[in-house]
Every structure is written in C-alpha cells, then in structure tokens.
Amino acid sequence: VQLQASGGGLVQAGGSLRLSCAASGRTFSTYAIAWFRQAPGKGRENVASISGSGTGTIYAASVKGRFTISRDNAKNTVYLQMNSLKPEDTAVYYCAAARSYGYFTVENYDYWGQGTLVTVSS
C-alpha cells in the first residue's frame, strides 16, 4: 500500500488543522493506520492509531481529547483532526500502515507516507 499525507501548515496556538492520509490499493481496510510525529531533534512518536474497521482507536496521552483519528474506507483515507493545537505539537506528521492493530513503535509499521509539516505558533 502507498500512503500520501497532506494537510499540514502554519496555525496559531489554539487553532485547528485536519490531516489526511490517502492510500492506494484495494486492501486498505485490512490495515491499521497510525499517525506519528517527529519534532526536530526528537524520535518519532505515535500519536494516534485506528483499526482497519475503524472501530478501535488509541491516542497518546499528550493528544487525547484534542486529536481525533477517523477513516473512510470507501475513500481509502484516514484523517487526523487536530484541535486546540499547542506549540509543542509542531512536528512533521507521518501516516503509516500495519497489518495488525495496537502497535506503537515504528518497527511494527510496514508502509509510510512522506510526512507533512505542522507548525504551531505561540
């Protein structure tokens, strides 16, 4: 499966952005999808994941209550709605696909999008 992330940009603290991850392939619904982010000088952090059916979601504590992950399997797309953004949310955001749901580390994800930059100004 090929993934393409989009929707990043510059936003003021307290604002919102919606990221999209568009996928190719007819087996999209069999993959769990996660959003990771990587800030300058830091490792890649899992912020949210969603099961293939969309019924299961997991969030990092740092974004819970502010970010919402969802998917539309008919459109082969996963979304990350980000509200109440903070300067510490500034990072390159990546979407990734895995055959199994519930993993948090990069090693468990087989396919990656190219990343989209989110910058939150204070």
N, C-alpha and C positions, 0 to 999 in steps of 0.2 A: 504494500500500500504506500502511496506517496501522499505527503502532507504539505499543506501550504498555510502558514499562519499570516494573518493580516489584522489590521485594526488598531495598531499601536499609534502613539502620537504624544503630543505635549498637552498636559492638562494641569490645572491648578489643584492644589490640595483641596479635598472635599468634593472634587468633581467625579465624573464617571466616564468609563470607556467600555466598549464591548469588543472583545477579540473574537475572531473567527478562525477556525481550522478546517479547511476544505480538504477532503480526501478523495483520492481516485480508487477505483476498484469496486467489485461487486460484493466483497465480503466485509465491508466496513462495519456492519452491525455485529460482527463476531469479535471485534477488537475493543478492548478497554482503551480509553483515551485519557491522557493526563496533560495538564499544563504544568510546566516547570518554569522557573525564572532564574536568571543569573545576573546578579549585580556586579559591578566592577570589582575585581579582586576577591570575589567570593565563589563558592561552589554552586552547583546547580541544585535548586531547591524545588521539591514537589509542592505545588500549592493547591491543586485540586485534581481529582480523578473521577471518572464516570464509567460505569459498566457498559457493556455492549448494548444492553437493552435500554439503558438509561435509568433503570430503577434504583441503582446504587450509586451514591456519591460520597466522597471523602474530601475533607478540607484540612489544610494546615491550620493550626491554631491562630497563626498570625493573620489569616484572611477570613476565618469563619465569621459569618454574619455580615460580611461586606461583599464577598465574591459569591457568584452563583455559576456553577457549571451546568450546561444542558447540551442536548444533542438532538438533531433531526436526522434520523437515518434515511429518510426519503431524499434528503438533500446531501447526504454524506458530509455533514458539517457538525462540528462541535463548537459551542460558544462559551466564552467566559465573560460574564457581566461583572464589571468591577465598579463598585460604588464606594463612596467615602474614601477616596484614594488619599494616600499619605506619601510624603516624600520618600519614605523607606520602601515603598512599592516600586520605585524606579529600578528598572532592570530590562534585560532582553527576555522576552517571554517566548517559550517554545512549546509546541504541542508534540506529543509522542504517542505511539500506539504499542500496545502489548496484547498478546494472546490471552493473558489472564488478568483478572481484576484484583486490585488490592495491594499492589506493589508500590513502593515509594522511592526506590532508588533507580538511578539511570540505567544500571546494568540490566534491569528487567524489561527495558523498552527497546524494541527492535527497529522502529522506524521513527524518524524525527523530521519535523518541519524546519525551515530555515531561520526562524526567530523573527520577532517583531519588537521594536523598541518602545517601551513605555517610560515616559519621563514625567514625573510629578513635581511641580514647582511649589515652593512654600510661600 
